[in-house]
Amino acid sequence: MDSPHDTPSAIAVPPDVLHPGSRKLFCYWERIRGEASAPLRANIDLKEIKRIVSSLALIERMPANPGYSWRLAGTSVCRLWGHELTGRPVLENWPLSERDTMARAFDSVVTLLQPFVARFAGRNMRGDEIGMELLALPVYPDARQRPQVLASLMPFREPSWSGEQRLIAFRLSSLRVIWTEPLPGEDTRALLPEGRPQGFLRIINGGLS
């Protein structure tokens, strides 16, 4: 596993991004986007982040479907979930209130081009739980299409039952939007009811009470 100290010192990683793999992806995303709000997907060189590629996914919102779907999911993500994910709803088996919180966070990625980091637990059919971190970042498929979500899904430990048990329930513990530069003229208060945040990170209400 990469050390948190492997990340370039010139790039400030938000303190709430804890997993070394998530921190590596955030630094890479910051570097390739330059002065843009989000990078083009074609600019992602998987060889530069090969150690975490299997833990990455592409998530998109289909025009005819208000929910979010897995466009692509790495082998480690599918193994952790216990089945193939591509084409399935991302928030399948989430509680309704937490599904709404997560959906609004994904909306902030594809609409406002603002990343977020979330931590949650997944539970398998035997009742075993595994904690993991999700980092969600905006990327453009090309210059004309709406953004997609480039996500890393990193468990804080590798469960012995990975690949043998399906995750059937999820429990959100924290979610924070990572505020980069707002788009000109965007009113972020339309999306997040707490209003425009002060500082780098802001909690979205929801999830665990």
Backbone bond lengths (Angstrom), bond angles and torsions (degrees), N, CA, C in turn:
res aa  C-N    CA-C-N  psi(-1)  N-CA   C-N-CA  omega(-1)  CA-C   N-CA-C  phi
1 M - - - 1.469 - - 1.525 109.20 -
2 D 1.317 115.21 140.72 1.458 119.24 178.90 1.521 110.26 -68.17
3 S 1.304 115.66 148.61 1.460 121.43 175.10 1.510 109.62 -84.80
4 P 1.365 118.43 147.88 1.463 120.02 175.11 1.511 112.35 -57.47
5 H 1.352 116.65 -23.68 1.460 119.93 -177.57 1.525 112.18 -80.29
6 D 1.373 117.14 -1.61 1.455 120.02 177.55 1.518 111.89 -75.87
7 T 1.342 117.67 -16.02 1.449 120.77 -176.03 1.518 110.08 -74.33
8 P 1.350 118.04 144.26 1.462 120.47 -178.21 1.515 111.49 -61.30
9 S 1.335 117.29 133.38 1.454 121.29 -175.81 1.517 112.37 -67.58
10 A 1.334 118.09 -20.32 1.452 120.34 -177.68 1.521 112.19 -74.51
11 I 1.331 118.59 -16.43 1.454 122.48 -178.01 1.519 108.91 -104.34
12 A 1.324 116.70 122.97 1.458 121.63 179.74 1.519 109.25 -81.09
13 V 1.319 116.48 118.47 1.461 121.39 177.63 1.521 108.01 -94.68
14 P 1.334 118.79 130.52 1.466 120.11 178.94 1.525 110.76 -55.85
15 P 1.314 117.92 138.23 1.468 120.82 -176.13 1.519 113.45 -62.38
16 D 1.326 118.01 -22.90 1.464 119.86 -179.86 1.521 112.83 -81.32
17 V 1.316 118.79 -7.09 1.462 121.08 172.78 1.524 106.15 -86.20
18 L 1.326 116.73 105.06 1.456 121.49 -168.40 1.523 113.91 -97.45
19 H 1.312 117.90 -42.40 1.464 120.29 -171.97 1.530 110.30 -69.94
20 P 1.331 118.28 134.96 1.468 119.94 179.25 1.527 113.46 -55.85
21 G 1.327 118.03 -36.28 1.466 120.48 177.63 1.513 112.51 -66.49
22 S 1.326 116.94 -40.09 1.467 121.18 176.64 1.519 110.63 -64.35
23 R 1.321 116.50 -41.78 1.461 121.06 179.80 1.528 110.52 -64.05
24 K 1.320 116.67 -38.30 1.456 120.60 178.15 1.525 110.73 -63.47
25 L 1.346 116.67 -44.19 1.458 119.91 179.57 1.520 111.14 -65.09
26 F 1.345 117.19 -41.75 1.466 119.58 -179.67 1.519 110.90 -60.41
27 C 1.336 117.10 -44.51 1.468 120.59 179.64 1.524 111.01 -62.53
28 Y 1.321 116.67 -41.76 1.463 119.84 -179.71 1.528 110.55 -65.27
29 W 1.326 116.71 -43.96 1.470 121.50 179.07 1.532 110.68 -61.27
30 E 1.328 117.10 -44.16 1.459 120.55 178.47 1.530 110.92 -60.91
31 R 1.321 116.17 -40.02 1.464 119.79 -177.37 1.526 111.79 -68.46
32 I 1.343 117.71 -43.56 1.468 118.44 -174.45 1.527 112.38 -80.83
33 R 1.321 118.48 -18.43 1.471 117.71 179.70 1.517 111.51 -80.86
34 G 1.336 117.39 -21.71 1.450 119.26 179.06 1.510 111.87 59.57
35 E 1.339 116.75 -124.27 1.463 121.30 180.00 1.522 112.47 -94.03
36 A 1.342 117.77 -0.14 1.458 121.27 178.54 1.529 110.02 -79.35
37 S 1.343 116.15 159.40 1.463 119.87 177.15 1.522 111.33 -71.16
38 A 1.340 116.62 -27.77 1.464 121.59 179.26 1.524 108.04 -154.50
39 P 1.329 118.02 148.33 1.469 120.55 179.66 1.521 112.13 -83.68
40 L 1.316 116.20 163.15 1.452 121.38 169.38 1.518 109.18 -76.34
41 R 1.316 116.08 142.31 1.460 120.10 179.65 1.526 111.07 -60.75
42 A 1.334 116.63 -33.00 1.466 120.68 -179.23 1.520 112.38 -64.62
43 N 1.331 117.12 -19.26 1.463 120.25 -179.64 1.524 113.39 -84.06
44 I 1.337 116.50 -5.51 1.459 120.21 179.42 1.525 109.19 -80.18
45 D 1.303 116.31 119.50 1.464 122.66 177.10 1.526 107.64 -102.17
46 L 1.325 116.59 103.36 1.464 120.54 -174.72 1.520 112.54 -62.95
47 K 1.334 116.50 -22.67 1.464 118.88 178.70 1.526 111.18 -65.07
48 E 1.335 116.84 -27.42 1.467 119.96 -179.05 1.522 112.42 -76.94
49 I 1.331 116.49 -19.11 1.470 120.41 179.65 1.529 110.00 -126.45
50 K 1.328 116.18 34.61 1.466 120.84 -171.32 1.525 112.96 -61.53
51 R 1.336 117.76 -26.93 1.463 119.81 -179.12 1.519 112.93 -68.19
52 I 1.331 117.89 -20.42 1.467 120.04 -177.24 1.528 112.76 -117.15
53 V 1.332 118.34 2.92 1.464 120.96 -174.93 1.526 111.82 -56.92
54 S 1.330 117.85 -40.62 1.467 119.71 -176.75 1.525 112.47 -68.04
55 S 1.329 117.05 -14.56 1.468 121.50 179.22 1.529 112.63 -101.52
56 L 1.338 116.51 12.64 1.460 120.96 -179.83 1.523 110.93 -102.95
57 A 1.328 114.37 159.04 1.467 120.95 177.51 1.523 109.29 -148.46
58 L 1.320 115.17 154.93 1.467 122.23 169.29 1.522 107.90 -109.81
59 I 1.313 115.10 129.80 1.461 121.98 -177.45 1.516 107.82 -123.07
60 E 1.335 116.87 138.40 1.464 119.06 -179.72 1.517 110.96 -141.81
61 R 1.322 114.04 157.43 1.468 121.60 174.45 1.511 107.80 -103.05
62 M 1.325 115.88 119.18 1.457 120.38 -178.35 1.527 109.48 -79.15
63 P 1.359 117.98 141.02 1.473 120.66 -178.01 1.527 113.63 -56.11
64 A 1.335 117.39 -35.42 1.459 120.56 -177.37 1.526 112.62 -90.43
65 N 1.329 117.40 0.47 1.459 121.24 -174.81 1.527 108.42 -132.44
66 P 1.342 118.21 122.46 1.464 119.09 -178.60 1.521 113.58 -71.59
67 G 1.337 117.76 -11.64 1.451 120.68 -178.72 1.517 111.94 -91.46
68 Y 1.320 115.54 178.78 1.461 122.88 -179.76 1.522 109.76 -108.79
69 S 1.333 115.41 140.98 1.460 121.74 -177.32 1.520 110.37 -123.84
70 W 1.337 115.03 153.53 1.459 120.92 172.53 1.519 108.62 -75.83
71 R 1.303 117.79 112.93 1.461 120.23 174.28 1.526 109.88 -79.44
72 L 1.311 115.98 -44.01 1.461 123.29 174.44 1.522 107.34 -143.40
73 A 1.315 116.68 144.56 1.463 120.54 176.11 1.519 108.41 -138.48
74 G 1.321 116.00 130.59 1.459 121.29 -178.84 1.520 112.68 -65.67
75 T 1.305 115.36 163.12 1.468 120.53 -175.29 1.527 112.15 -62.41
76 S 1.321 117.81 -37.08 1.467 119.72 179.64 1.525 111.68 -68.97
77 V 1.334 116.70 -34.25 1.463 120.55 177.62 1.524 109.82 -66.84
78 C 1.340 117.14 -47.69 1.472 120.79 179.59 1.521 110.93 -63.23
79 R 1.327 116.70 -38.22 1.461 120.53 179.09 1.529 110.46 -65.00
80 L 1.309 116.67 -40.83 1.458 120.35 179.74 1.527 110.85 -65.75
81 W 1.334 116.61 -42.09 1.466 120.88 178.90 1.535 111.47 -72.53
82 G 1.335 116.11 -23.38 1.459 120.46 176.96 1.508 115.03 90.97
83 H 1.350 117.46 8.75 1.468 120.52 177.60 1.521 109.13 -166.90
84 E 1.324 115.93 167.69 1.459 121.88 177.91 1.531 109.49 -65.78
85 L 1.327 116.41 134.69 1.461 121.00 -175.29 1.517 114.13 -106.41
86 T 1.320 119.13 -25.53 1.455 122.11 -172.44 1.535 110.87 -52.73
87 G 1.344 114.57 125.87 1.460 121.32 179.02 1.513 114.37 90.84
88 R 1.322 118.64 -10.46 1.456 121.33 -178.11 1.530 110.64 -90.72
89 P 1.335 117.50 160.38 1.469 120.29 176.66 1.524 111.22 -65.00
90 V 1.307 116.56 135.18 1.461 121.14 -179.39 1.526 111.35 -66.09
91 L 1.324 116.92 -38.54 1.464 121.06 -173.85 1.518 112.99 -97.83
92 E 1.315 115.99 23.49 1.457 122.00 175.27 1.531 109.21 -59.94
93 N 1.331 116.10 133.89 1.473 123.67 177.11 1.524 113.82 73.32
94 W 1.331 117.96 10.72 1.466 120.16 172.97 1.533 109.33 -85.87
95 P 1.346 118.96 147.47 1.468 120.49 172.80 1.531 110.24 -60.08
96 L 1.313 116.05 150.07 1.462 120.45 -172.99 1.529 112.64 -57.94
97 S 1.326 118.28 -45.82 1.470 120.18 -177.24 1.526 111.14 -65.57
98 E 1.323 117.23 -39.67 1.459 120.55 -179.69 1.520 111.25 -75.13
99 R 1.331 116.27 -29.41 1.466 120.11 174.78 1.524 109.89 -62.36
100 D 1.337 116.55 -40.28 1.463 120.55 178.95 1.526 110.95 -66.20
101 T 1.334 116.81 -41.74 1.468 120.63 177.98 1.519 111.04 -61.38
102 M 1.336 116.86 -45.55 1.455 121.18 -179.87 1.533 110.91 -65.88
103 A 1.334 116.74 -40.52 1.465 119.88 -179.85 1.520 110.95 -62.90
104 R 1.337 117.69 -39.85 1.459 120.26 177.85 1.522 111.15 -66.01
105 A 1.331 116.11 -34.18 1.464 119.26 177.19 1.524 110.84 -67.79
106 F 1.339 117.36 -42.40 1.465 119.99 175.59 1.531 110.55 -62.69
107 D 1.339 116.33 -35.74 1.468 119.68 176.12 1.526 110.82 -59.83
108 S 1.349 116.61 -37.42 1.468 119.28 -179.78 1.521 111.28 -66.23
109 V 1.337 116.40 -27.58 1.462 120.34 178.84 1.524 110.78 -73.91
110 V 1.339 117.40 -49.47 1.470 119.87 -173.08 1.525 112.98 -84.91
111 T 1.336 117.79 -20.36 1.469 120.69 -178.53 1.527 111.76 -99.06
112 L 1.337 116.54 -48.32 1.462 121.15 -177.19 1.520 112.99 -100.37
113 L 1.334 117.01 -4.79 1.466 122.68 -179.99 1.521 111.61 59.86
114 Q 1.331 115.82 37.66 1.460 122.19 178.38 1.528 109.03 -112.35
115 P 1.335 118.50 121.92 1.462 121.25 179.22 1.530 112.01 -68.60
116 F 1.332 115.03 169.70 1.459 119.65 169.78 1.521 109.20 -147.38
117 V 1.333 115.14 160.92 1.455 122.03 174.37 1.521 107.46 -126.92
118 A 1.327 115.93 135.53 1.463 121.34 -179.62 1.520 109.17 -134.32
119 R 1.323 114.62 149.11 1.455 120.37 171.50 1.517 108.83 -122.91
120 F 1.321 115.27 138.36 1.461 120.12 -176.39 1.519 109.73 -154.18
121 A 1.309 115.40 167.01 1.460 121.76 176.73 1.516 109.25 -113.75
122 G 1.328 115.95 138.87 1.446 121.79 172.44 1.516 109.37 -109.29
123 R 1.336 117.51 139.18 1.463 122.09 -178.41 1.521 109.92 -116.97
124 N 1.332 116.20 135.13 1.455 119.60 179.35 1.526 111.35 -92.49
125 M 1.313 116.47 -176.17 1.468 121.30 -174.59 1.530 112.16 -68.35
126 R 1.318 118.08 -20.73 1.468 121.49 178.69 1.524 112.47 -87.98
127 G 1.344 116.06 -7.87 1.456 120.03 -178.43 1.515 113.77 95.93
128 D 1.346 117.75 2.24 1.466 120.57 176.29 1.522 109.75 -73.96
129 E 1.334 116.67 141.27 1.458 121.11 178.97 1.518 110.91 -116.24
130 I 1.327 114.92 148.63 1.460 121.45 174.53 1.523 108.28 -133.09
131 G 1.336 116.72 131.67 1.454 121.25 177.74 1.522 110.40 -88.74
132 M 1.313 116.42 142.53 1.461 120.07 -179.46 1.526 110.68 -148.57
133 E 1.327 114.08 165.62 1.463 121.51 179.68 1.518 109.19 -120.73
134 L 1.318 115.31 135.55 1.461 122.87 176.11 1.521 108.62 -113.84
135 L 1.321 116.42 124.14 1.460 122.08 170.94 1.512 107.07 -111.62
136 A 1.337 117.46 125.30 1.462 122.83 -176.60 1.522 109.61 -118.34
137 L 1.332 116.73 123.75 1.459 123.39 -174.56 1.528 110.33 -128.85
138 P 1.340 118.43 143.10 1.463 119.85 178.50 1.531 112.14 -79.88
139 V 1.324 115.87 140.27 1.469 122.75 171.63 1.523 108.04 -139.33
140 Y 1.336 116.49 149.59 1.457 121.56 176.30 1.529 109.63 -97.11
141 P 1.355 118.46 127.80 1.468 120.12 172.73 1.526 111.49 -59.73
142 D 1.342 115.76 -42.34 1.460 122.56 170.19 1.523 107.09 -157.15
143 A 1.309 117.01 -174.76 1.467 120.01 -173.19 1.524 113.06 -70.20
144 R 1.333 118.51 -14.53 1.466 121.12 -174.35 1.526 113.57 -108.43
145 Q 1.326 118.64 -18.31 1.455 121.01 -175.02 1.524 111.88 -92.94
146 R 1.334 115.15 157.11 1.456 120.40 179.69 1.526 109.76 -68.76
147 P 1.330 117.69 153.92 1.468 120.37 -175.94 1.527 112.77 -63.75
148 Q 1.313 113.74 153.87 1.455 122.73 169.31 1.525 108.31 -112.42
149 V 1.321 115.75 174.97 1.455 121.80 179.00 1.529 108.75 -107.55
150 L 1.317 116.16 120.89 1.457 121.86 169.46 1.526 106.36 -93.81
151 A 1.323 116.43 119.54 1.459 120.53 -173.45 1.519 111.10 -125.02
152 S 1.330 114.88 144.50 1.457 120.88 166.98 1.518 107.33 -111.33
153 L 1.336 116.28 139.25 1.467 122.00 178.88 1.520 107.38 -127.10
154 M 1.323 114.75 105.67 1.453 121.48 -169.56 1.529 111.13 -118.81
155 P 1.335 118.45 117.16 1.469 119.52 173.15 1.522 110.10 -73.99
156 F 1.331 116.23 147.69 1.455 119.98 178.24 1.530 112.31 -79.72
157 R 1.316 116.29 -12.55 1.463 121.78 167.72 1.526 106.59 -151.79
158 E 1.313 116.37 154.49 1.453 120.52 -179.79 1.526 108.37 -88.71
159 P 1.336 118.80 113.63 1.468 120.06 -176.85 1.529 111.51 -71.53
160 S 1.317 115.47 147.01 1.464 120.54 -179.92 1.528 111.65 -66.63
161 W 1.333 116.70 -21.97 1.467 120.74 -176.71 1.526 112.76 -95.92
162 S 1.333 117.69 7.56 1.467 121.09 -179.19 1.527 110.41 -56.16
163 G 1.331 116.59 130.12 1.454 122.24 -179.40 1.514 113.77 88.51
164 E 1.330 117.42 -10.49 1.459 121.06 -177.77 1.521 112.73 -112.05
165 Q 1.318 116.93 -22.10 1.458 121.92 -178.30 1.524 110.17 -124.78
166 R 1.317 117.16 137.50 1.464 121.37 176.41 1.522 110.55 -82.65
167 L 1.330 115.56 144.07 1.459 120.52 169.59 1.522 107.74 -81.23
168 I 1.330 116.02 126.22 1.466 119.55 -174.42 1.528 112.32 -118.98
169 A 1.331 118.47 -6.58 1.465 121.24 179.78 1.518 108.94 -153.53
170 F 1.348 114.84 153.67 1.453 120.29 -176.99 1.521 109.70 -136.13
171 R 1.327 115.66 150.92 1.467 121.95 -178.14 1.513 108.83 -139.81
172 L 1.336 115.92 114.19 1.461 122.23 -177.54 1.520 110.30 -79.16
173 S 1.340 116.85 134.02 1.465 120.12 177.55 1.521 112.45 -111.42
174 S 1.339 118.47 -32.26 1.469 119.81 177.11 1.516 109.63 -158.74
175 L 1.323 114.91 153.06 1.460 121.57 177.41 1.513 108.56 -153.15
176 R 1.333 115.85 127.23 1.460 120.28 179.16 1.519 110.13 -134.31
177 V 1.305 115.62 134.25 1.457 121.01 172.12 1.520 108.36 -78.16
178 I 1.322 116.31 138.11 1.462 122.41 176.20 1.522 106.89 -99.58
179 W 1.305 117.08 108.51 1.459 119.94 -174.76 1.523 109.84 -86.29
180 T 1.329 114.69 109.51 1.456 120.20 170.45 1.524 106.28 -89.39
181 E 1.299 119.59 -140.72 1.459 118.98 179.30 1.527 109.20 -87.35
182 P 1.359 118.49 129.92 1.462 120.53 177.16 1.523 110.51 -66.25
183 L 1.321 115.41 152.68 1.451 119.86 174.77 1.524 109.59 -72.22
184 P 1.335 119.19 145.18 1.464 121.19 179.74 1.525 111.31 -57.08
185 G 1.323 115.85 128.09 1.462 120.17 176.11 1.507 114.72 82.66
186 E 1.348 119.04 -5.14 1.452 120.19 -178.99 1.530 109.71 -76.97
187 D 1.330 116.35 135.17 1.454 121.36 173.99 1.527 107.02 -104.47
188 T 1.308 117.55 100.37 1.457 121.22 -176.58 1.523 112.19 -67.34
189 R 1.316 118.04 -17.28 1.452 120.32 -179.69 1.521 111.95 -65.61
190 A 1.342 117.17 -21.39 1.456 120.07 178.86 1.520 111.18 -67.37
191 L 1.316 117.59 -24.45 1.459 120.88 -178.61 1.521 111.61 -98.34
192 L 1.323 117.93 -44.96 1.448 121.75 -175.07 1.520 109.40 -108.95
193 P 1.341 118.18 115.63 1.459 120.30 -171.98 1.511 114.71 -64.81
194 E 1.325 118.89 -15.77 1.463 119.91 179.23 1.521 111.88 -74.47
195 G 1.333 117.92 -9.27 1.455 120.11 -179.48 1.505 112.13 91.60
196 R 1.318 115.66 179.88 1.459 120.85 -178.70 1.526 110.06 -65.16
197 P 1.332 117.85 126.06 1.457 120.02 -175.69 1.513 112.74 -75.57
198 Q 1.316 114.82 156.46 1.455 121.51 172.68 1.519 107.42 -104.85
199 G 1.321 118.28 122.28 1.450 120.30 179.44 1.514 112.50 101.91
200 F 1.322 115.21 -168.67 1.450 121.86 -168.90 1.521 112.73 -82.93
201 L 1.343 116.69 -35.68 1.448 120.96 -173.72 1.519 109.66 -128.28
202 R 1.330 114.74 153.47 1.450 119.35 178.84 1.522 109.24 -146.97
203 I 1.334 117.44 132.77 1.465 120.46 177.66 1.517 109.33 -76.40
204 I 1.335 116.77 136.42 1.458 121.92 168.29 1.511 107.17 -91.84
205 N 1.316 118.19 125.69 1.462 120.76 178.44 1.519 109.20 -64.44
206 G 1.305 115.07 141.84 1.454 119.86 -179.35 1.503 109.25 137.49
207 G 1.317 115.80 -179.24 1.451 119.06 -179.42 1.506 110.45 79.61
208 L 1.322 117.52 -138.80 1.437 121.50 -176.54 1.514 111.50 -68.95
209 S 1.314 116.57 139.52 1.468 120.39 177.30 1.522 109.90 -85.52
